[in-house]
Amino acid sequence: MKRAACIATLFSTLTLSAHADSLTYVNDRFGTRITFPVDIFDAIDPPPVNGDGRRFRSSDGAELAAYGQFNALDLTPQSLIDREKENASERGRTITYSASGAGWAVVSGIENGNTFYERHEFTDGVIHSMEMKYPRLASALYDQLTGQIANTLDGPQ
């Protein structure tokens, strides 16, 4: 019975995308939107109390998080990258790649032995973000998926 309630909650928050094997998550609070393969990220964490996003997990240890946040510090894409670099060692991270453009920033590298990738989209006082973490041994699968998923990250439609 608990499982059925969880599934009902999941589908009230998620909507099926155009592909039968993908889900599009839309955050009610910030409008953050992302599409991902449900056959890989088939477990969902409970929603946080503040309703800012969700975390999805795979059986091999990979994680995908999608969330929004107010840009209370007035970060720019470049200042977000600078901040991530300054705090990298505290988080057990080595940043191997970063890039930014008009309204977006990307940071990736190694975190506690796993690969991580973050993309952030800046819109009207909100930062829409996705984070993926996955075992380095699973790079053959996730390196390709990361870009595909990141390209679906968007704010309110």
N, C-alpha and C positions, 0 to 999 in steps of 0.2 A: 504494500500500500504506500509506503514512504517513497519507493522508487517511482511509482506512478505519479505521485504529487510532484516529485522533482522533475520528471519529464514534462509534465504539464506546465510547470513554471518555466522550464527551459524554452519551450516552444511559444510561450507567451512573450518572451523576451527576444527570441531569435525568429527570423523569418527565412524561409527557403529562398535561395537565390535561383538564378536561371539554370544552374547545374544541379542535378539530383544529388550529387555527392558533396555539395558545398552548402555552407550556411552563411548567412549574412547576419552579423550581430550589429544591433543598433542600440547605443546607449541612450536611455530615456533622458538622463540629466543633461548631457552635453551634445547629443546628436552624433557622437563618434560612431563611424560605420566601418566595418571590415568584413571581408569574405574569406573563408578558409575551408579546407577539406575536412568535413566532419568525420570521415573514416580514419583520419590520422589523429585529429584532436577531438577525441570522443568522450572525454570526461570534462566536467565543468565544476569549478570551485563555487561555493556559495557566494552570493553577491556581498560586497562590502557594505557596511552600514551607511556610508555616505553616498552610495550609488554611482560612483565615478567610473566604473568599468567592470570587466570580468576577466577571469583567467581560465584558460582551457589547457588540458594536458593530454599527452599521448602515453601509451603504455611503455614506450622506450625511454621515457624521462624528459622528452621535449615539452616546452611550455610556450604558450602564446598568451600574451596579455594585451587587451585593448582598453584604453581609458581616455578620459578627458580631464583637463584641469584648467582652472582659471590661471591666466598668465599674470599672477599677482606681482611678480618681480619684473615685469615688462621685459622679459627676455627676448632677444632676437635669435634667429637661427644660429648665428655665430657665437653669441654669448652663451647659449645653451651648450654648444660643443665645448667652449672654453671651460664652463662649469663642470661638465662631465670629465674632462681631462684633469682638472684640479682635484676632483674627488675619486678618481679611478682607483688609486691604491687603497683607499679606505674601504672600497667595495670589492677588493680582490680582483680588480680588472686590469688588463693590459689593452689599451685601445690601439688597434692596428689600422683603422680606417675611419675617416670622418669627412663629411662633405656637407655643404649647405647651399641654398639658393634662395630665391625670392619666396619666402613663406614656408620653407622646409629645412630640416636638418636630419642627418643620418650619422650614427655612431655605431661602430662594431668592433669586435675583438674577442678576447678570451676572458672568461670570468670563472674563477675557481675550477679550471680545467674544461669548461664547456664553452662553446661558441655562443656569443650573444650578438644580436642585431636590434637596433632601435631606429624607428623612423618617427619624426614629429612633424605635424602639419600645423601651422599657425593661422588662425582665423579669428578675427573680431574679439580679441581678449581671451581666447581659449586656445589651448594647445591640445590637439588630438594626437594620441600616441599609440604605437604598437611596439611590443618587445617580444622577441623570440629568443629562447635559450634552448640549446640542444647539445647532446653529447657529440664531441668531435668525431667519434667513430661513425656517427650517422650523417656526416657531412654530405655524402653522395646524394642523399634524399633531400636534406633540408637546405643546402646551399641554393638549390634551384627553387624550392618552394618559398623561401624567404622573400625573394624579389617579387614573385607572383602575388603573395599575400600583401606585401608592403604597398604594391601598386593599387590595391583596393582601398587603402586607408583614406578616409575622407571625413569631413565634418557634415553638418546638417545639409540636407538637399533642398 
